[in-house]
């Protein structure tokens, strides 16, 4: 439902590259939390000219008089800001499902008449659904169920609807993907002599994997030593995030940052998708806006990280960790999207909804994009990293990072 509920701008989906939409510039100057709160938290729509109701003055506001007079003489209906999004969503739902949605919509106060008079929705007023799931069909007085819960009456809402009871009459013996090769281990011993793994064997020399990356960037290769150093910072980062004061300021900064970026040219319909793709770079931005960079730097300095280097190392580690655990279903979904197999389905949603869907699918691609070399380095520390993230509930302070 997360990826199917989106909607946005004009499209040309598979032909467009959305990867740049998720880029984050850590050198960009950002406003402070106080500046953002002053701009967005205080109501800027109308200045009521007074602070307390017992001191409102005795002069009528001419601006208010002109505004209210215009509204009074205007016969045009004021459109609800979510009206078009709701209509687009209803258009994307098969009409046979309206019977589970329409009765509830007719009970919602102040809902738009344009929505209630849609073909298919209008006819469902005070109507009980005709298609009932077998699991509920025998319940007495079921017709008194609240319209709010009509969705549970859908046969498709029950897992049993999608199950198949068909089984082959004769079990089919599967052919093994790899035939048994008696000489396999003998060839392995030729390539990797057993002597190298005996207790007294000479230890291998230090390689690139054992060295830290100096001044990590977005594109610098990840090493096993980098991953170990990043994991060593997580305990103190977790302690930093346990302070309610810090977390509340970071949450506030994140919400206001999304609003500010939408106003300053963000092309994403849902700016929070950046948090999914590059969680740690996004976290650093929020920490800077909240004015907590100095305290956060103390949590990571012991491992030789600066804030930018930590953010880049963290994001590369998380992405490589996701790829090392990626499921076949996710790979199949990404490949189908990249080949354009979903385009015809998305195009039926309308321009706004389709654009949002494409952006959401691109975020799935970007959050699982990692070089093979980075994945191999993370695999050397995968179990330890998994335990660390699990102990932190797969979140780094206010940002989800799990696979």
WOJO-V207585 format. One record per backbone hydrogen bond with DSSP energy under -1.0 kcal/mol. CO is the residue of the C=O (numbers start at 1). NH is the residue of the N-H. Records with the same first field share a line. If there is no record, write none. Layout:
BEGIN
CO=NH + NH
END
This chain:
BEGIN
1=5
13=16
18=21
19=22
20=23
25=28
32=36
33=37
34=38
35=39
36=40
37=41 + 42
52=55
61=65
62=66
63=67
64=68
65=69
66=70
67=71
68=72
69=73
80=83
82=86
83=87
84=88
85=89
86=90
87=91
88=92
90=93
94=97
95=98
97=100
98=102
101=105
102=106
104=107
105=108
108=111
112=116
113=117
115=118
118=121 + 122
121=124
122=125
124=127
133=136 + 137
136=139
139=142
141=144
142=145
146=149
147=150
149=152
150=153
151=154
153=133
154=157
155=158
158=161
159=162
181=184
183=187
184=188
185=189
186=190
187=191
188=192
193=196
194=197
195=198
198=201
207=210
208=211
209=225
223=227
224=228
225=229
226=230
227=231
228=232
230=233
233=237
234=238
235=239
236=240
237=241
243=247
244=248
245=249
246=250
247=251
248=252
249=253
250=254
251=255
252=256
253=257
254=258
255=259
256=260
257=261
258=262
259=263
260=264
261=266
270=273
271=274
272=275
273=277
274=278
278=282
279=283
280=284
281=285
282=286
283=287
284=288
285=289
286=290
287=292
288=291
289=33
292=296
293=297
294=298
296=299
297=301
300=303 + 305
301=304
306=310
307=311
308=312
309=313
310=314
311=315
312=316
313=317
314=318
315=319
316=320
317=321
318=322
319=323
320=324
323=326
327=331
328=332
329=333
330=334
331=335
332=336
333=337
334=338
335=339
336=341
337=340
342=346
343=347
346=349
350=354
351=355
352=8 + 356
353=357
354=358
355=359
356=360
357=361
358=362
359=363
360=364
361=365
362=366
363=367
366=369
371=375
372=376
373=377
374=378
375=379
378=381
381=385
382=386
383=387
384=388
385=389
386=390
387=391
389=394
390=393
394=401 + 402
396=399
399=396
END
